[in-house]
Amino acid sequence: MDKSSWAEHMLRDEWFQEMMQELRAVEINKFAMSDINDKEVRENAYMQLRALELIETYLEGLVSQKLIDEKRLKIL
């Protein structure tokens, strides 16, 4: 299994999707429940949400790269 296939498998895996949703929900809850003066908690939650987004974006990029490479080979 290459990286692209692995990434596609991860993005389609129901447990991975559930885990990512749960992790996002935890961070959103931290943000929503933070005290008005607790800027650090909100900033940390925001950075965690961005990290989760970067993970998904990376996996999507691996899948997209495979499609781009396949189309490039067809053109050549």
KOLGU-499429 format. One line per 5 residues: number of its first residue (from 1); their letters; for each residue y, x, z of C-alpha. Coordinates in Angstrom, 2 decimals, decimal comma, m for minus. Example, Ala and Ser with C-alpha at 12.3 -4.5 7.8 and 13.67 -1.06 7.14 Angstrom:
2
1> as> m4,50:12,30:7,80 | m1,06:13,67:7,14
***
This chain:
76
1> mdkss> 0,00:0,00:0,00 | 3,36:1,43:m0,99 | 6,66:0,96:0,86 | 7,75:m1,90:m1,35 | 4,54:m3,86:m0,81
6> waehm> 4,70:m3,17:2,89 | 8,32:m4,38:3,05 | 7,48:m7,53:1,11 | 4,56:m8,20:3,43 | 6,80:m7,75:6,49
11> lrdew> 9,49:m10,10:5,16 | 6,88:m12,80:4,46 | 4,98:m12,32:7,73 | 5,50:m15,34:9,98 | 5,26:m13,27:13,17
16> fqemm> 7,87:m10,83:11,91 | 10,17:m13,71:10,96 | 9,61:m15,34:14,35 | 10,30:m12,07:16,16 | 13,54:m11,53:14,24
21> qelra> 14,66:m15,09:14,98 | 13,91:m14,65:18,68 | 15,76:m11,34:18,82 | 18,77:m12,88:17,06 | 18,71:m15,85:19,44
26> veink> 18,70:m13,54:22,47 | 21,75:m11,66:21,21 | 23,61:m14,83:20,24 | 22,88:m16,23:23,69 | 24,26:m13,06:25,30
31> famsd> 27,42:m13,48:23,26 | 27,76:m17,19:24,03 | 27,04:m16,84:27,75 | 29,20:m13,78:28,38 | 32,08:m13,97:30,80
36> indke> 35,51:m14,16:29,24 | 36,30:m10,65:30,50 | 32,96:m9,11:29,51 | 33,99:m7,61:26,19 | 31,33:m4,89:26,42
41> vrena> 28,47:m7,42:26,51 | 29,82:m9,18:23,42 | 30,30:m5,90:21,56 | 26,78:m4,80:22,43 | 25,35:m8,15:21,28
46> ymqlr> 27,30:m7,83:18,02 | 25,95:m4,32:17,43 | 22,40:m5,52:18,10 | 22,83:m8,38:15,62 | 24,12:m5,93:13,03
51> aleli> 21,10:m3,66:13,65 | 18,73:m6,58:13,05 | 20,61:m7,39:9,86 | 20,33:m3,77:8,71 | 16,57:m3,82:9,24
56> etyle> 16,18:m6,92:7,08 | 18,57:m5,55:4,46 | 16,60:m2,31:4,30 | 13,32:m4,17:3,77 | 14,90:m6,40:1,11
61> glvsq> 16,25:m3,28:m0,61 | 12,77:m1,76:m0,78 | 11,44:m4,93:m2,41 | 14,36:m5,10:m4,84 | 13,96:m1,47:m5,81
66> klide> 10,40:m2,13:m6,94 | 11,60:m5,00:m9,15 | 14,36:m2,82:m10,59 | 11,91:m0,01:m11,33 | 9,47:m2,43:m13,02
71> krlki> 12,21:m3,81:m15,26 | 13,41:m0,31:m16,09 | 9,90:0,65:m17,21 | 9,69:m2,43:m19,46 | 12,94:m1,46:m21,17
76> l> 11,77:2,08:m21,83
***
